[in-house]
Amino acid sequence: MDHRLLEIIACPVCNGKLWFNQKSQELICKPDALAFPLRDGIPVLLESEARALDAEEMNS
């Protein structure tokens, strides 16, 4: 994931900062507890495609 891209994209729900989880290949929005997938290296920033993070994932 290009770090320059992370500087300009935002969560589509809250417009907050996204963090890249290299292990799961997802963009994480901590305030909304959502994980947005990457498909073929392209972020899918649709709320309907995001998965909810559980409490254990939020603490790591």
C-alpha distance matrix in Angstrom:
0.0 3.8 6.2 8.8 7.6 7.9 11.2 12.6 11.9 14.3 15.7 18.0 20.7 21.2 19.1 17.9 14.8 11.9 10.4 7.5 9.5 8.2 11.7 12.1 8.7 9.7 9.6 12.8 15.6 18.1 21.0 21.1 20.1 17.8 14.8 13.1 11.9 9.2 11.5 10.9 7.2 8.8 9.2 12.9 14.3 17.8 19.9 21.7 18.6 17.6 19.2 21.1 20.3 23.4 25.0 24.0 20.2 20.8 22.4 19.8
3.8 0.0 3.8 5.4 5.4 6.8 9.2 10.7 11.1 14.0 16.3 18.6 21.5 21.6 19.0 17.9 14.7 12.6 11.7 9.7 12.4 11.5 15.2 15.7 12.3 12.9 11.9 14.9 17.0 19.6 22.1 22.6 22.1 20.1 17.4 15.6 14.9 12.2 14.3 13.4 9.6 10.5 11.0 14.8 15.7 19.4 21.6 23.8 21.1 20.1 22.0 23.8 23.0 26.2 27.5 26.7 23.0 23.1 24.6 22.2
6.2 3.8 0.0 3.8 5.3 5.0 6.5 9.2 10.3 12.8 15.4 18.2 20.8 20.2 17.5 15.8 12.4 11.0 9.9 9.0 12.1 12.0 15.8 16.5 13.7 13.6 11.8 14.0 15.7 17.8 20.2 21.3 21.0 19.5 17.4 16.1 16.3 14.3 17.0 16.6 12.8 13.3 12.8 16.4 16.4 20.2 22.0 24.6 22.2 20.6 22.4 23.6 22.5 25.6 26.4 25.7 22.1 21.6 22.9 20.7
8.8 5.4 3.8 0.0 3.8 5.4 5.2 6.9 9.1 12.3 15.4 17.8 20.7 20.1 16.8 15.8 12.8 12.2 12.2 11.9 15.4 15.5 19.3 19.6 16.5 16.1 13.9 16.1 17.2 19.6 21.5 22.4 22.8 21.2 19.3 17.6 18.0 15.9 18.2 17.8 14.1 13.8 13.5 16.9 16.6 20.3 22.4 25.1 23.1 21.9 24.1 25.4 24.8 28.0 29.0 28.6 25.0 24.2 25.8 23.9
7.6 5.4 5.3 3.8 0.0 3.8 5.3 5.4 6.2 9.7 12.6 14.6 17.8 17.6 14.5 14.0 11.4 10.3 11.0 10.6 14.1 14.6 18.2 17.8 14.5 13.6 11.4 14.0 15.0 17.9 19.7 20.1 20.5 18.5 16.6 14.5 14.8 12.9 15.1 15.1 11.6 10.5 9.9 13.2 12.9 16.6 18.9 21.5 19.5 18.6 21.1 22.7 22.5 25.9 27.3 27.2 23.4 22.8 24.9 23.1
7.9 6.8 5.0 5.4 3.8 0.0 3.8 5.5 5.5 7.8 10.4 13.2 15.8 15.3 12.5 11.2 8.1 6.9 7.4 7.8 11.6 12.8 16.3 16.0 13.2 11.8 9.0 10.9 11.8 14.4 16.3 17.0 17.4 15.8 14.2 12.8 13.8 12.7 15.7 16.3 12.7 11.8 10.2 13.2 12.3 16.0 17.6 20.5 18.6 17.0 19.0 20.1 19.6 22.9 23.9 23.9 20.2 19.3 21.3 19.7
11.2 9.2 6.5 5.2 5.3 3.8 0.0 3.8 6.1 8.2 11.5 14.2 16.7 15.4 12.2 10.9 8.1 8.6 9.7 11.0 14.8 16.1 19.7 19.6 16.9 15.4 12.3 13.5 13.5 15.7 17.1 18.3 19.2 18.1 17.1 15.9 17.3 16.3 19.2 19.8 16.2 15.1 13.4 16.2 14.7 18.2 19.7 22.9 21.4 19.7 21.9 22.6 22.1 25.3 26.0 26.2 22.7 21.3 23.0 21.7
12.6 10.7 9.2 6.9 5.4 5.5 3.8 0.0 3.8 6.7 10.4 12.2 15.1 14.3 10.6 10.6 8.9 9.6 11.8 13.0 16.8 18.2 21.7 21.0 18.1 16.2 13.0 14.5 14.1 16.9 17.7 18.3 19.8 18.2 17.4 15.6 17.1 16.1 18.6 19.4 16.1 14.1 12.5 14.7 13.0 16.3 18.1 21.3 20.2 19.0 21.7 22.7 22.8 26.3 27.3 27.8 24.3 22.9 25.1 24.1
11.9 11.1 10.3 9.1 6.2 5.5 6.1 3.8 0.0 3.8 7.1 8.8 11.9 11.7 8.5 8.9 7.6 7.5 10.2 11.4 14.9 16.7 19.8 18.6 15.8 13.4 10.2 11.8 11.4 14.6 15.4 15.4 16.8 14.9 14.1 12.0 13.8 13.3 15.9 17.2 14.3 11.9 9.5 11.3 9.3 12.6 14.3 17.5 16.4 15.3 18.1 19.3 19.7 23.3 24.7 25.4 21.9 20.6 23.2 22.4
14.3 14.0 12.8 12.3 9.7 7.8 8.2 6.7 3.8 0.0 3.8 6.2 8.6 8.0 5.0 5.4 5.3 6.0 9.6 11.7 14.9 17.4 20.1 18.5 16.3 13.3 9.7 10.2 8.7 11.8 12.0 12.0 13.9 12.3 12.4 11.0 13.7 14.2 17.2 19.2 16.4 14.0 10.8 11.7 8.7 11.4 12.2 15.8 15.3 13.6 16.2 16.9 17.4 20.9 22.1 23.3 20.0 18.3 21.1 20.8
15.7 16.3 15.4 15.4 12.6 10.4 11.5 10.4 7.1 3.8 0.0 3.8 5.4 5.7 4.6 5.2 6.3 6.2 9.8 11.9 14.4 17.4 19.5 17.4 15.7 12.2 8.8 8.5 6.4 9.7 9.7 8.8 10.8 9.1 9.8 8.9 12.2 13.7 16.6 19.2 17.0 14.5 10.8 10.6 7.2 9.1 9.0 12.7 12.5 10.5 13.1 13.5 14.4 17.9 19.3 20.9 17.7 16.1 19.3 19.4
18.0 18.6 18.2 17.8 14.6 13.2 14.2 12.2 8.8 6.2 3.8 0.0 3.8 6.0 5.6 8.1 10.0 9.9 13.4 15.1 17.4 20.2 22.1 19.6 17.8 14.3 11.5 11.5 9.5 12.8 12.1 10.3 12.7 10.5 11.5 9.9 13.0 14.6 16.9 19.7 18.0 14.9 11.4 10.2 6.4 7.0 7.1 10.7 11.4 10.4 13.4 14.2 16.0 19.5 21.3 23.2 20.2 18.8 22.2 22.5
20.7 21.5 20.8 20.7 17.8 15.8 16.7 15.1 11.9 8.6 5.4 3.8 0.0 3.8 6.0 8.0 10.8 11.1 14.4 16.6 18.5 21.6 23.1 20.5 19.4 15.7 12.9 11.9 9.1 11.5 9.9 7.7 10.7 9.4 11.6 11.1 14.7 16.9 19.4 22.5 20.9 18.1 14.4 12.8 9.2 8.7 6.9 10.6 12.0 10.4 12.7 12.7 14.6 17.7 19.3 21.7 19.1 17.3 20.8 21.7
21.2 21.6 20.2 20.1 17.6 15.3 15.4 14.3 11.7 8.0 5.7 6.0 3.8 0.0 3.8 5.3 8.8 10.3 13.8 16.6 18.8 22.1 23.9 21.7 20.7 17.0 13.8 12.2 8.7 10.4 8.1 7.4 11.0 10.7 13.1 13.2 16.9 19.0 21.8 24.7 22.6 20.0 16.3 15.5 11.8 12.2 10.6 14.3 15.5 13.3 15.2 14.5 15.6 18.5 19.4 21.8 19.3 16.9 20.0 21.2
19.1 19.0 17.5 16.8 14.5 12.5 12.2 10.6 8.5 5.0 4.6 5.6 6.0 3.8 0.0 3.8 6.9 8.9 12.7 15.4 18.2 21.2 23.5 21.7 20.1 16.7 13.1 12.3 9.4 11.7 10.2 10.2 13.2 12.5 14.0 13.4 16.8 18.1 20.9 23.4 21.0 18.3 14.9 14.7 11.1 12.4 12.0 15.8 16.4 14.6 17.0 16.8 17.7 20.8 21.7 23.6 20.8 18.5 21.4 22.0
17.9 17.9 15.8 15.8 14.0 11.2 10.9 10.6 8.9 5.4 5.2 8.1 8.0 5.3 3.8 0.0 3.8 6.5 9.9 13.2 15.9 19.1 21.3 19.9 18.7 15.3 11.7 10.2 7.2 8.8 7.8 9.0 11.5 11.5 12.9 13.1 16.5 17.9 21.1 23.5 20.8 18.7 15.2 15.6 12.4 14.2 13.5 17.3 17.4 14.8 16.6 16.0 16.0 19.0 19.4 21.1 18.3 15.8 18.3 18.9
14.8 14.7 12.4 12.8 11.4 8.1 8.1 8.9 7.6 5.3 6.3 10.0 10.8 8.8 6.9 3.8 0.0 3.8 6.7 10.1 13.1 16.0 18.6 17.7 16.3 13.3 9.6 8.5 6.7 8.4 9.0 10.6 12.0 11.8 12.2 12.4 15.3 16.2 19.7 21.6 18.6 17.0 13.8 15.1 12.5 15.1 15.0 18.5 17.8 15.2 16.8 16.4 15.9 18.9 19.2 20.2 17.1 14.9 17.1 17.0
11.9 12.6 11.0 12.2 10.3 6.9 8.6 9.6 7.5 6.0 6.2 9.9 11.1 10.3 8.9 6.5 3.8 0.0 3.8 6.7 9.6 12.6 15.1 14.0 12.5 9.6 5.8 5.3 5.0 7.7 9.6 10.3 10.7 9.7 9.1 9.2 11.8 12.7 16.3 18.3 15.4 14.1 10.9 12.4 10.5 13.3 13.4 16.7 15.3 12.6 14.1 14.3 13.6 16.8 17.7 18.3 14.8 13.3 15.8 15.1
10.4 11.7 9.9 12.2 11.0 7.4 9.7 11.8 10.2 9.6 9.8 13.4 14.4 13.8 12.7 9.9 6.7 3.8 0.0 3.8 6.5 9.4 12.0 11.6 10.5 8.3 5.5 5.0 6.6 8.1 11.1 12.2 11.4 10.7 9.4 10.1 11.9 12.5 16.2 17.9 14.9 14.6 11.9 13.9 12.8 15.8 15.9 18.7 16.7 13.9 14.6 14.7 13.2 16.1 16.7 16.6 13.0 12.0 13.9 12.4
7.5 9.7 9.0 11.9 10.6 7.8 11.0 13.0 11.4 11.7 11.9 15.1 16.6 16.6 15.4 13.2 10.1 6.7 3.8 0.0 3.8 6.0 9.0 8.8 7.1 5.9 4.6 6.1 9.2 11.0 14.3 14.7 13.4 11.9 9.4 9.5 10.0 9.9 13.6 14.9 11.8 12.3 10.3 12.8 12.8 15.9 16.6 18.8 16.2 13.8 14.5 15.3 13.9 16.8 17.9 17.1 13.4 13.4 15.2 13.0
9.5 12.4 12.1 15.4 14.1 11.6 14.8 16.8 14.9 14.9 14.4 17.4 18.5 18.8 18.2 15.9 13.1 9.6 6.5 3.8 0.0 3.8 5.6 5.7 5.5 5.3 6.1 6.9 10.5 11.5 15.2 15.4 13.1 11.9 9.0 10.0 10.0 10.4 13.9 15.3 12.9 14.0 12.2 14.2 14.7 17.3 17.6 19.3 16.4 13.8 13.6 14.3 12.3 14.7 15.9 14.5 10.8 11.8 13.3 10.6
8.2 11.5 12.0 15.5 14.6 12.8 16.1 18.2 16.7 17.4 17.4 20.2 21.6 22.1 21.2 19.1 16.0 12.6 9.4 6.0 3.8 0.0 3.8 5.6 4.9 7.0 8.8 10.4 14.1 15.3 19.0 19.1 16.8 15.3 12.0 12.3 11.2 10.5 13.3 13.9 11.6 13.6 12.9 15.4 16.6 19.4 20.2 21.5 18.3 16.3 16.1 17.4 15.5 17.7 19.0 17.1 13.7 15.2 16.2 13.1
11.7 15.2 15.8 19.3 18.2 16.3 19.7 21.7 19.8 20.1 19.5 22.1 23.1 23.9 23.5 21.3 18.6 15.1 12.0 9.0 5.6 3.8 0.0 3.8 5.6 8.1 10.7 11.8 15.5 16.2 20.0 19.8 16.9 15.6 12.3 13.3 11.8 11.9 14.3 15.2 13.6 15.8 15.0 16.9 18.4 20.6 21.0 21.9 18.5 16.5 15.6 16.7 14.5 16.2 17.6 15.2 12.1 14.5 15.4 12.1
12.1 15.7 16.5 19.6 17.8 16.0 19.6 21.0 18.6 18.5 17.4 19.6 20.5 21.7 21.7 19.9 17.7 14.0 11.6 8.8 5.7 5.6 3.8 0.0 3.8 5.5 8.8 9.9 13.6 14.8 18.4 17.5 14.6 12.8 9.3 10.1 8.6 9.3 11.8 13.5 12.4 14.0 12.8 14.0 15.6 17.4 17.6 18.2 14.9 12.9 12.0 13.5 11.9 14.0 16.1 14.3 11.0 13.5 15.2 12.6
8.7 12.3 13.7 16.5 14.5 13.2 16.9 18.1 15.8 16.3 15.7 17.8 19.4 20.7 20.1 18.7 16.3 12.5 10.5 7.1 5.5 4.9 5.6 3.8 0.0 3.8 7.1 9.6 13.3 15.3 18.6 17.8 15.6 13.1 9.4 8.9 6.7 6.2 9.0 10.4 8.7 10.4 9.5 11.4 13.3 15.6 16.7 17.5 14.0 12.5 12.7 14.8 13.9 16.6 18.7 17.4 13.8 15.6 17.6 15.1
9.7 12.9 13.6 16.1 13.6 11.8 15.4 16.2 13.4 13.3 12.2 14.3 15.7 17.0 16.7 15.3 13.3 9.6 8.3 5.9 5.3 7.0 8.1 5.5 3.8 0.0 3.8 6.2 9.7 12.1 15.2 14.2 12.2 9.5 5.9 5.4 4.7 5.8 9.4 11.7 9.9 10.2 8.0 9.3 10.3 12.6 13.3 14.5 11.4 9.3 9.9 11.8 11.2 14.3 16.6 16.0 12.3 13.4 16.0 14.1
9.6 11.9 11.8 13.9 11.4 9.0 12.3 13.0 10.2 9.7 8.8 11.5 12.9 13.8 13.1 11.7 9.6 5.8 5.5 4.6 6.1 8.8 10.7 8.8 7.1 3.8 0.0 3.8 6.8 9.7 12.5 11.9 10.7 8.3 5.6 5.0 6.4 7.5 11.3 13.6 11.2 10.6 7.5 9.0 8.7 11.5 12.0 14.2 11.7 9.3 10.6 11.9 11.4 14.8 16.7 16.6 12.8 12.9 15.7 14.2
12.8 14.9 14.0 16.1 14.0 10.9 13.5 14.5 11.8 10.2 8.5 11.5 11.9 12.2 12.3 10.2 8.5 5.3 5.0 6.1 6.9 10.4 11.8 9.9 9.6 6.2 3.8 0.0 3.8 6.0 9.1 8.8 7.4 5.9 4.6 6.3 8.9 11.0 14.7 17.2 15.0 14.2 11.0 11.7 10.6 12.6 12.0 14.5 12.7 9.4 9.7 9.8 8.7 12.0 13.4 13.8 10.1 9.5 12.4 11.6
15.6 17.0 15.7 17.2 15.0 11.8 13.5 14.1 11.4 8.7 6.4 9.5 9.1 8.7 9.4 7.2 6.7 5.0 6.6 9.2 10.5 14.1 15.5 13.6 13.3 9.7 6.8 3.8 0.0 3.8 5.8 5.7 5.7 5.3 6.4 8.1 11.5 13.8 17.3 20.1 17.8 16.4 12.8 13.0 10.8 12.4 11.1 14.2 13.3 9.9 10.6 9.8 9.2 12.4 13.4 14.6 11.5 9.7 12.9 13.1
18.1 19.6 17.8 19.6 17.9 14.4 15.7 16.9 14.6 11.8 9.7 12.8 11.5 10.4 11.7 8.8 8.4 7.7 8.1 11.0 11.5 15.3 16.2 14.8 15.3 12.1 9.7 6.0 3.8 0.0 3.8 5.5 4.8 6.8 8.6 11.3 14.5 16.9 20.5 23.2 20.9 19.9 16.4 16.6 14.5 15.8 14.0 16.9 16.2 12.5 12.2 10.3 8.7 11.0 10.9 12.3 9.8 7.0 9.8 10.8
21.0 22.1 20.2 21.5 19.7 16.3 17.1 17.7 15.4 12.0 9.7 12.1 9.9 8.1 10.2 7.8 9.0 9.6 11.1 14.3 15.2 19.0 20.0 18.4 18.6 15.2 12.5 9.1 5.8 3.8 0.0 3.8 5.6 8.1 10.9 13.3 16.8 19.4 22.9 25.8 23.5 22.1 18.4 18.1 15.4 16.1 13.8 16.9 17.1 13.7 13.6 11.3 10.6 12.6 12.3 14.6 12.7 9.5 12.2 14.0
21.1 22.6 21.3 22.4 20.1 17.0 18.3 18.3 15.4 12.0 8.8 10.3 7.7 7.4 10.2 9.0 10.6 10.3 12.2 14.7 15.4 19.1 19.8 17.5 17.8 14.2 11.9 8.8 5.7 5.5 3.8 0.0 3.8 5.5 9.0 11.1 14.8 17.8 21.0 24.2 22.4 20.7 16.9 15.9 13.2 13.2 10.5 13.4 13.9 10.5 10.5 8.4 8.8 11.2 12.0 14.6 12.6 10.2 13.6 15.2
20.1 22.1 21.0 22.8 20.5 17.4 19.2 19.8 16.8 13.9 10.8 12.7 10.7 11.0 13.2 11.5 12.0 10.7 11.4 13.4 13.1 16.8 16.9 14.6 15.6 12.2 10.7 7.4 5.7 4.8 5.6 3.8 0.0 3.8 7.0 10.1 13.4 16.6 19.8 23.0 21.4 20.2 16.6 15.8 13.9 14.1 11.5 13.7 13.4 9.7 8.5 5.9 5.1 7.6 8.7 11.0 8.9 7.0 10.7 12.1
17.8 20.1 19.5 21.2 18.5 15.8 18.1 18.2 14.9 12.3 9.1 10.5 9.4 10.7 12.5 11.5 11.8 9.7 10.7 11.9 11.9 15.3 15.6 12.8 13.1 9.5 8.3 5.9 5.3 6.8 8.1 5.5 3.8 0.0 3.8 6.5 9.9 13.2 16.2 19.6 18.2 16.8 13.2 12.2 10.5 10.6 8.4 10.5 9.8 6.0 5.6 4.7 5.5 9.1 11.3 13.0 10.2 9.5 13.2 13.8
14.8 17.4 17.4 19.3 16.6 14.2 17.1 17.4 14.1 12.4 9.8 11.5 11.6 13.1 14.0 12.9 12.2 9.1 9.4 9.4 9.0 12.0 12.3 9.3 9.4 5.9 5.6 4.6 6.4 8.6 10.9 9.0 7.0 3.8 0.0 3.8 6.5 9.8 12.9 16.1 14.8 13.8 10.6 10.0 9.4 10.3 9.3 10.9 8.8 5.4 5.3 6.4 6.5 10.3 12.8 13.4 10.1 10.4 13.9 13.4
13.1 15.6 16.1 17.6 14.5 12.8 15.9 15.6 12.0 11.0 8.9 9.9 11.1 13.2 13.4 13.1 12.4 9.2 10.1 9.5 10.0 12.3 13.3 10.1 8.9 5.4 5.0 6.3 8.1 11.3 13.3 11.1 10.1 6.5 3.8 0.0 3.8 6.9 9.8 13.2 11.9 10.4 7.1 6.2 6.1 7.5 7.9 9.4 6.8 4.6 6.7 9.1 10.2 13.9 16.6 17.2 13.7 14.1 17.5 16.7
11.9 14.9 16.3 18.0 14.8 13.8 17.3 17.1 13.8 13.7 12.2 13.0 14.7 16.9 16.8 16.5 15.3 11.8 11.9 10.0 10.0 11.2 11.8 8.6 6.7 4.7 6.4 8.9 11.5 14.5 16.8 14.8 13.4 9.9 6.5 3.8 0.0 3.8 6.4 9.8 9.2 8.4 6.1 5.7 7.7 9.2 10.5 11.0 7.4 6.7 8.4 11.4 12.3 15.7 18.6 18.6 15.1 16.3 19.4 18.0
9.2 12.2 14.3 15.9 12.9 12.7 16.3 16.1 13.3 14.2 13.7 14.6 16.9 19.0 18.1 17.9 16.2 12.7 12.5 9.9 10.4 10.5 11.9 9.3 6.2 5.8 7.5 11.0 13.8 16.9 19.4 17.8 16.6 13.2 9.8 6.9 3.8 0.0 3.8 6.4 5.4 5.2 4.4 5.8 8.8 11.1 13.2 13.8 10.3 10.3 12.1 15.2 15.7 19.1 21.8 21.4 17.8 19.0 21.8 19.9
11.5 14.3 17.0 18.2 15.1 15.7 19.2 18.6 15.9 17.2 16.6 16.9 19.4 21.8 20.9 21.1 19.7 16.3 16.2 13.6 13.9 13.3 14.3 11.8 9.0 9.4 11.3 14.7 17.3 20.5 22.9 21.0 19.8 16.2 12.9 9.8 6.4 3.8 0.0 3.8 5.2 5.2 6.5 6.9 10.6 12.3 14.9 14.6 11.1 12.2 14.2 17.6 18.6 21.8 24.8 24.4 20.9 22.4 25.2 23.3
10.9 13.4 16.6 17.8 15.1 16.3 19.8 19.4 17.2 19.2 19.2 19.7 22.5 24.7 23.4 23.5 21.6 18.3 17.9 14.9 15.3 13.9 15.2 13.5 10.4 11.7 13.6 17.2 20.1 23.2 25.8 24.2 23.0 19.6 16.1 13.2 9.8 6.4 3.8 0.0 3.8 5.5 8.5 10.0 13.5 15.6 18.4 18.3 14.8 16.0 17.8 21.2 21.8 25.0 27.8 27.0 23.5 25.1 27.6 25.3
7.2 9.6 12.8 14.1 11.6 12.7 16.2 16.1 14.3 16.4 17.0 18.0 20.9 22.6 21.0 20.8 18.6 15.4 14.9 11.8 12.9 11.6 13.6 12.4 8.7 9.9 11.2 15.0 17.8 20.9 23.5 22.4 21.4 18.2 14.8 11.9 9.2 5.4 5.2 3.8 0.0 3.8 6.6 9.4 12.4 15.1 17.9 18.6 15.2 15.6 17.6 20.5 20.8 24.0 26.5 25.8 22.1 23.3 25.6 23.3
8.8 10.5 13.3 13.8 10.5 11.8 15.1 14.1 11.9 14.0 14.5 14.9 18.1 20.0 18.3 18.7 17.0 14.1 14.6 12.3 14.0 13.6 15.8 14.0 10.4 10.2 10.6 14.2 16.4 19.9 22.1 20.7 20.2 16.8 13.8 10.4 8.4 5.2 5.2 5.5 3.8 0.0 3.8 6.4 9.2 12.0 15.1 16.0 13.0 13.8 16.4 19.4 20.2 23.8 26.3 26.1 22.4 23.2 25.9 24.1
9.2 11.0 12.8 13.5 9.9 10.2 13.4 12.5 9.5 10.8 10.8 11.4 14.4 16.3 14.9 15.2 13.8 10.9 11.9 10.3 12.2 12.9 15.0 12.8 9.5 8.0 7.5 11.0 12.8 16.4 18.4 16.9 16.6 13.2 10.6 7.1 6.1 4.4 6.5 8.5 6.6 3.8 0.0 3.8 5.8 9.0 11.8 13.2 10.5 10.6 13.4 16.2 17.1 20.7 23.2 23.4 19.7 20.1 23.1 21.6
12.9 14.8 16.4 16.9 13.2 13.2 16.2 14.7 11.3 11.7 10.6 10.2 12.8 15.5 14.7 15.6 15.1 12.4 13.9 12.8 14.2 15.4 16.9 14.0 11.4 9.3 9.0 11.7 13.0 16.6 18.1 15.9 15.8 12.2 10.0 6.2 5.7 5.8 6.9 10.0 9.4 6.4 3.8 0.0 3.8 5.8 8.8 9.7 7.1 8.1 11.4 14.5 16.2 19.8 22.7 23.3 19.8 20.2 23.6 22.5
14.3 15.7 16.4 16.6 12.9 12.3 14.7 13.0 9.3 8.7 7.2 6.4 9.2 11.8 11.1 12.4 12.5 10.5 12.8 12.8 14.7 16.6 18.4 15.6 13.3 10.3 8.7 10.6 10.8 14.5 15.4 13.2 13.9 10.5 9.4 6.1 7.7 8.8 10.6 13.5 12.4 9.2 5.8 3.8 0.0 3.8 6.5 8.7 7.4 7.5 11.1 13.5 15.4 19.1 21.7 22.7 19.4 19.1 22.6 22.0
17.8 19.4 20.2 20.3 16.6 16.0 18.2 16.3 12.6 11.4 9.1 7.0 8.7 12.2 12.4 14.2 15.1 13.3 15.8 15.9 17.3 19.4 20.6 17.4 15.6 12.6 11.5 12.6 12.4 15.8 16.1 13.2 14.1 10.6 10.3 7.5 9.2 11.1 12.3 15.6 15.1 12.0 9.0 5.8 3.8 0.0 3.8 5.3 5.3 6.5 10.2 12.6 15.3 18.9 21.7 23.2 20.1 20.0 23.6 23.5
19.9 21.6 22.0 22.4 18.9 17.6 19.7 18.1 14.3 12.2 9.0 7.1 6.9 10.6 12.0 13.5 15.0 13.4 15.9 16.6 17.6 20.2 21.0 17.6 16.7 13.3 12.0 12.0 11.1 14.0 13.8 10.5 11.5 8.4 9.3 7.9 10.5 13.2 14.9 18.4 17.9 15.1 11.8 8.8 6.5 3.8 0.0 3.8 5.4 5.2 8.3 9.9 13.0 16.3 19.1 21.0 18.3 17.9 21.7 22.1
21.7 23.8 24.6 25.1 21.5 20.5 22.9 21.3 17.5 15.8 12.7 10.7 10.6 14.3 15.8 17.3 18.5 16.7 18.7 18.8 19.3 21.5 21.9 18.2 17.5 14.5 14.2 14.5 14.2 16.9 16.9 13.4 13.7 10.5 10.9 9.4 11.0 13.8 14.6 18.3 18.6 16.0 13.2 9.7 8.7 5.3 3.8 0.0 3.8 5.7 8.2 10.5 13.9 16.9 20.1 22.0 19.5 19.7 23.5 23.8
18.6 21.1 22.2 23.1 19.5 18.6 21.4 20.2 16.4 15.3 12.5 11.4 12.0 15.5 16.4 17.4 17.8 15.3 16.7 16.2 16.4 18.3 18.5 14.9 14.0 11.4 11.7 12.7 13.3 16.2 17.1 13.9 13.4 9.8 8.8 6.8 7.4 10.3 11.1 14.8 15.2 13.0 10.5 7.1 7.4 5.3 5.4 3.8 0.0 3.8 6.6 9.9 12.8 16.1 19.4 20.6 17.9 18.5 22.2 22.0
17.6 20.1 20.6 21.9 18.6 17.0 19.7 19.0 15.3 13.6 10.5 10.4 10.4 13.3 14.6 14.8 15.2 12.6 13.9 13.8 13.8 16.3 16.5 12.9 12.5 9.3 9.3 9.4 9.9 12.5 13.7 10.5 9.7 6.0 5.4 4.6 6.7 10.3 12.2 16.0 15.6 13.8 10.6 8.1 7.5 6.5 5.2 5.7 3.8 0.0 3.8 6.7 9.3 12.7 15.9 17.2 14.4 14.8 18.5 18.4
19.2 22.0 22.4 24.1 21.1 19.0 21.9 21.7 18.1 16.2 13.1 13.4 12.7 15.2 17.0 16.6 16.8 14.1 14.6 14.5 13.6 16.1 15.6 12.0 12.7 9.9 10.6 9.7 10.6 12.2 13.6 10.5 8.5 5.6 5.3 6.7 8.4 12.1 14.2 17.8 17.6 16.4 13.4 11.4 11.1 10.2 8.3 8.2 6.6 3.8 0.0 3.8 6.4 9.4 12.9 14.1 11.7 12.6 16.2 16.3
21.1 23.8 23.6 25.4 22.7 20.1 22.6 22.7 19.3 16.9 13.5 14.2 12.7 14.5 16.8 16.0 16.4 14.3 14.7 15.3 14.3 17.4 16.7 13.5 14.8 11.8 11.9 9.8 9.8 10.3 11.3 8.4 5.9 4.7 6.4 9.1 11.4 15.2 17.6 21.2 20.5 19.4 16.2 14.5 13.5 12.6 9.9 10.5 9.9 6.7 3.8 0.0 3.8 6.5 9.7 11.6 9.7 10.0 13.7 14.6
20.3 23.0 22.5 24.8 22.5 19.6 22.1 22.8 19.7 17.4 14.4 16.0 14.6 15.6 17.7 16.0 15.9 13.6 13.2 13.9 12.3 15.5 14.5 11.9 13.9 11.2 11.4 8.7 9.2 8.7 10.6 8.8 5.1 5.5 6.5 10.2 12.3 15.7 18.6 21.8 20.8 20.2 17.1 16.2 15.4 15.3 13.0 13.9 12.8 9.3 6.4 3.8 0.0 3.8 6.7 8.1 6.0 6.5 10.1 10.9
23.4 26.2 25.6 28.0 25.9 22.9 25.3 26.3 23.3 20.9 17.9 19.5 17.7 18.5 20.8 19.0 18.9 16.8 16.1 16.8 14.7 17.7 16.2 14.0 16.6 14.3 14.8 12.0 12.4 11.0 12.6 11.2 7.6 9.1 10.3 13.9 15.7 19.1 21.8 25.0 24.0 23.8 20.7 19.8 19.1 18.9 16.3 16.9 16.1 12.7 9.4 6.5 3.8 0.0 3.8 5.5 5.4 6.4 9.0 10.5
25.0 27.5 26.4 29.0 27.3 23.9 26.0 27.3 24.7 22.1 19.3 21.3 19.3 19.4 21.7 19.4 19.2 17.7 16.7 17.9 15.9 19.0 17.6 16.1 18.7 16.6 16.7 13.4 13.4 10.9 12.3 12.0 8.7 11.3 12.8 16.6 18.6 21.8 24.8 27.8 26.5 26.3 23.2 22.7 21.7 21.7 19.1 20.1 19.4 15.9 12.9 9.7 6.7 3.8 0.0 3.8 5.5 5.1 6.5 9.1
24.0 26.7 25.7 28.6 27.2 23.9 26.2 27.8 25.4 23.3 20.9 23.2 21.7 21.8 23.6 21.1 20.2 18.3 16.6 17.1 14.5 17.1 15.2 14.3 17.4 16.0 16.6 13.8 14.6 12.3 14.6 14.6 11.0 13.0 13.4 17.2 18.6 21.4 24.4 27.0 25.8 26.1 23.4 23.3 22.7 23.2 21.0 22.0 20.6 17.2 14.1 11.6 8.1 5.5 3.8 0.0 3.8 5.5 5.4 6.7
20.2 23.0 22.1 25.0 23.4 20.2 22.7 24.3 21.9 20.0 17.7 20.2 19.1 19.3 20.8 18.3 17.1 14.8 13.0 13.4 10.8 13.7 12.1 11.0 13.8 12.3 12.8 10.1 11.5 9.8 12.7 12.6 8.9 10.2 10.1 13.7 15.1 17.8 20.9 23.5 22.1 22.4 19.7 19.8 19.4 20.1 18.3 19.5 17.9 14.4 11.7 9.7 6.0 5.4 5.5 3.8 0.0 3.8 5.4 5.4
20.8 23.1 21.6 24.2 22.8 19.3 21.3 22.9 20.6 18.3 16.1 18.8 17.3 16.9 18.5 15.8 14.9 13.3 12.0 13.4 11.8 15.2 14.5 13.5 15.6 13.4 12.9 9.5 9.7 7.0 9.5 10.2 7.0 9.5 10.4 14.1 16.3 19.0 22.4 25.1 23.3 23.2 20.1 20.2 19.1 20.0 17.9 19.7 18.5 14.8 12.6 10.0 6.5 6.4 5.1 5.5 3.8 0.0 3.8 5.6
22.4 24.6 22.9 25.8 24.9 21.3 23.0 25.1 23.2 21.1 19.3 22.2 20.8 20.0 21.4 18.3 17.1 15.8 13.9 15.2 13.3 16.2 15.4 15.2 17.6 16.0 15.7 12.4 12.9 9.8 12.2 13.6 10.7 13.2 13.9 17.5 19.4 21.8 25.2 27.6 25.6 25.9 23.1 23.6 22.6 23.6 21.7 23.5 22.2 18.5 16.2 13.7 10.1 9.0 6.5 5.4 5.4 3.8 0.0 3.8
19.8 22.2 20.7 23.9 23.1 19.7 21.7 24.1 22.4 20.8 19.4 22.5 21.7 21.2 22.0 18.9 17.0 15.1 12.4 13.0 10.6 13.1 12.1 12.6 15.1 14.1 14.2 11.6 13.1 10.8 14.0 15.2 12.1 13.8 13.4 16.7 18.0 19.9 23.3 25.3 23.3 24.1 21.6 22.5 22.0 23.5 22.1 23.8 22.0 18.4 16.3 14.6 10.9 10.5 9.1 6.7 5.4 5.6 3.8 0.0
